[in-house]
Each structure stands twice: as C-alpha cells, then as structure tokens.
Amino acid sequence: MGQSRKAPEDGRVGFSYGPTGEREITLRRVFDAPRARVFTAISTPEQLQRWFNTEPGASLEGEIKAGGEWRALDGNGEITMCGVVREFVPPERFVSTEWSKGAAPYPDEILAATVLVEQDGKTLFVETFTFDSTEARDVAIDTGLELVYREAFANLDELLLSFD
C-alpha cells in the first residue's frame, strides 16, 4: 500500500465551473491520481456508485461502451438519469448523452463530453455539457449542478485515495 494521503480541498486542486458558450457549461478539476485510475472511476458503474450516485438504495447499471445504454436508479428503482454512450476511448475520452429528471429537471437531452489529460501523475478532468438551448443550460446552473459536482468530486478524491 502507498503512503497515506489526505484528499485535497477544492481550492487547492484547480476546480472551475461555468458557462463557456451559449449552450455549454464546462467544469475542470485536477485529481491527484493517474489518468487510467480516474478513467476507471468515472466509467465503471460499480465505481460511479461509490462517488457519484451515493443515495442509499440507489444504483447504476448498463453497458459503458460505445453504443451502450446506462441508467441511474433511485432507492425506489425509478430511473433518475439515463443515456447512451457515444464515444468510449480509455483512458482519455468518454462522451455520453444524459437525460435527467427529479432533482435535476433538464428539459432536454444533454451531451456530456469528458476528456482526461495526465500531467506529472495528476489528471486534469474536463467535462463539457452541451444543452439544446441557453434556457436549458441556465436551468442546470440554477438547480445547483456546480454543488453536485463539488460534493461528488470530494467523494471521488476519497475513492482515488483508497486505490493506493
């Protein structure tokens, strides 16, 4: 097992979030882990369950591969989010459609493109969400998408540390 490390706080790891075009939101985050490890954590249902979809009884299922369908279920088995993987290029790129309801009532499908870049043993995570309209993008901003990712990334830091 590697040396013990403490998960960094957002201010020290380079988190940014905001609109980057009329229909886009981009978030950036640096993780203190190799790209392959981060890719596994963001593209494997069992790993995603541990850091992103952590509601008791919730689950993630599906095929995470190009053309594969995935879905997130709440504790009652209701679909809260679903999509289709459009591109899957380990360990550098992951593109998927997303459709949400419930806590994040986006009116239309979203395209989420994630790119991972490794530099000096750390990984720059860049995810761009493309919405059908400026209004849909603004709904995502107003419903607290930034806070969702800040909390999820804190969980991901802990998961990445557990791989040592």
N, C-alpha and C positions, 0 to 999 in steps of 0.2 A: 504494500500500500504506500502511496506517495505521502509527501509531507502534508500536514493539516493546513488548510487554508480557510479563511473566513470569506464568505460571499461579500463582494463589494457593494456599496450603496450606489444608487443610480447616478449621483453627482460625480462619482469617480470613474465611471465606466463608459461615458460617452453616449448618453441616451438623448435622442432628439425625435420630435414628432411634430407633424403639422402638414397643412395643405401645401402641395408642391405643384399644383396646376388647378385648372377649373374643376376637374373631376377626380383629382388624386389626393391621397394622403400618403406620406412616406414616413416610416419610422426607422430609426437607426439605433443599434445597440451594439456595444462591444462586449464579448464574452471572453473570459479568461480560460479558454479551452480550445483545443484544435478543431478545425472545421469539420472533420469527419464525425467527431463526437457530437458537435452541435447539430449537424445534419440528422444524425440518428435520433436525437432527442426531439427534433421538430417534425420528423416524418414517420415515426413509428407509433401506432395507436397506443400501445402499452406505455410508451414514454410520455406521449402527449397527455395521457390520463393523469400522470403524476405531476405535471406542472401547469397545464392549461385548463383542463376540464375537471376541476378538483371537487366539485359539488358532491356531497355524499350520495351514493347510488347512481351517479351519472356514469356514462360510458361513451367510448369512441369505438367505432367499428368501420370496417370496409377495407378496400384494397388500395393501398397507397403505392400506385404505379401509374404510368401514363395510361389514361383512359379509365382508371379505376374510380369507383364511386365510394364516398365516405359519408358518415353521418355522426353527429353528436346527439346523445340522448340524455334527457334529464333523469332524475331519480324515479320518475313515473313511467319511463320508457317512451316519452314523447320526443319526437325529433325537434331539436332546438336550432340546429345548424346542419347543413349538408352541402355537398358539392361534388365536382368531378375534377380529377387531376388531369391537367392538360400537358404539363411537362414534368419530368422527373429525371434529373441528371445528378446523381450522387457524386460527390458531396457538395455540389456548387449551386444548384438551382432547383426550385420547386415552384410550380405555377398551378393554381387551382381556382376553380370558381367557388364562390361561397354564397349561400343564401341563409339568412338568419331570421328568427322570429323570437318573440318573447322579450328578453332583456335588451336585445339589440334589433329593433324593428326596422331594418333597412327595407325600403320598398321594392328593391330590385336585386338582381344578382350582382355580385361583386367579383372582380378578378383580382386575386392576390398573388403577386409575384415576389418570391423570396430569393435573394442572392446572398451567398456566404463567401467572404473573402478572408483568407488566413494571412496574418502578418505577425511574424515573431511569436508564434504559438498562441496568439489570440485570434478571435474570429469576429469580423465585422458582419453583423446581420443587418440586411437592408430589405425591408418589405414595403412594397408599393401596392396600395389598394386603389383600384380604378373603379369608379362608380358610374352609373348610367347618366347621372346629372349632377350639377353643383348642389342641388337641393338634397339629393340622396347623400352626397358627401357631408353636407352640413348636419344631416340627421346623425350620422356616425360620430361627428365631432361633439354634437350636443348630448348624445347619450353616454358619453364617457369612455370612448374607445381607448383614449390615452391611459386612463386609470386602469382599465382592464389589463392592458399590456404591461404597465409598470408592475402591477401585482404578479402577473404571470411570469415576467422575467425575473422577479425576485425568487419565485419558486424554481424557475429554470436554473438560476445560479446554484441553488442548493442541490438540485439533481445532478448538475455537471460536477459539482464537488464530490458527490457520492461515487462517481466513477473512478476516482483516484485509488 
